[in-house]
Amino acid sequence: MHRRPRTMQQRHRRTTPRRRAEFHVSEEVIKTRRIALELLAVRDRSVREMGERLVRRGCEQDAIDTVVPDLCDKGLLDDSTFVRRWVSSRLENRPEGRIKLIQDLCKRGIDRSLAEQVLAEFEGDIGTDDVADRVLARVAHRYTGIEHDAARRRMYGLLARRGFDPDTTRAAVERAMNALAETTAP
């Protein structure tokens, strides 16, 4: 009759190098999964962002290649959900135009076609005159004491950097300049 080893040393001696390697990989996968879940607890991430962060945290590529698709399959990591939440948050906290939003999403590893598709759902909120007006209203106090041409240039620059299209920018700047003229008129 075959007896089982009684001590850890005896068990370790009976473990083949291949089984030890499998055990090591599974330990690394567990560690990688724990780190990934910690990262997701902080905020949503795109698939590429998650992979990059796991690499920076010192996880092995084999474990990352196992964990990331598993998180995607379980619905914990989804680029389209990430885009929806990210755009919603960005529009609420730091309004930007469509162009800038697409650029930022592409930097985060989101495919341009997916970004455009999801942004189409927010079409009424992105790049509209109302959003541009809100941006200028937040910073209107900066332009009260300067020359009108300089204020106009700065407003154009601000909205262009925020990714608003030229037509929206032009209309919003004209409205802001009219409001500025009314407040500074004697």
Secondary structure as the mmCIF struct_conf table of DSSP 4:
data_model
#
loop_
_struct_conf.conf_type_id
_struct_conf.id
_struct_conf.beg_label_comp_id
_struct_conf.beg_label_asym_id
_struct_conf.beg_label_seq_id
_struct_conf.end_label_comp_id
_struct_conf.end_label_asym_id
_struct_conf.end_label_seq_id
HELX_LH_PP_P HELX_LH_PP_P1 HIS A 2 PRO A 5
BEND BEND1 THR A 7 THR A 7
HELX_RH_AL_P HELX_RH_AL_P1 MET A 8 ARG A 14
BEND BEND2 THR A 15 THR A 15
HELX_RH_AL_P HELX_RH_AL_P2 PRO A 17 VAL A 42
HELX_RH_AL_P HELX_RH_AL_P3 VAL A 47 ARG A 56
TURN_TY1_P TURN_TY1_P1 ARG A 57 GLY A 58
HELX_RH_AL_P HELX_RH_AL_P4 GLN A 61 ASP A 73
TURN_TY1_P TURN_TY1_P2 LYS A 74 GLY A 75
BEND BEND3 LEU A 76 LEU A 77
HELX_RH_AL_P HELX_RH_AL_P5 ASP A 79 ASN A 93
BEND BEND4 ARG A 94 ARG A 94
HELX_RH_AL_P HELX_RH_AL_P6 ARG A 98 LYS A 107
TURN_TY1_P TURN_TY1_P3 ARG A 108 GLY A 109
HELX_RH_AL_P HELX_RH_AL_P7 ARG A 112 GLU A 121
TURN_TY1_P TURN_TY1_P4 PHE A 122 ASP A 125
BEND BEND5 ILE A 126 GLY A 127
HELX_RH_AL_P HELX_RH_AL_P8 ASP A 129 VAL A 139
HELX_RH_3T_P HELX_RH_3T_P1 ALA A 140 TYR A 143
TURN_TY1_P TURN_TY1_P5 THR A 144 GLY A 145
BEND BEND6 ILE A 146 ILE A 146
HELX_RH_AL_P HELX_RH_AL_P9 HIS A 148 ARG A 161
TURN_TY1_P TURN_TY1_P6 ARG A 162 GLY A 163
HELX_RH_AL_P HELX_RH_AL_P10 PRO A 166 THR A 184
#
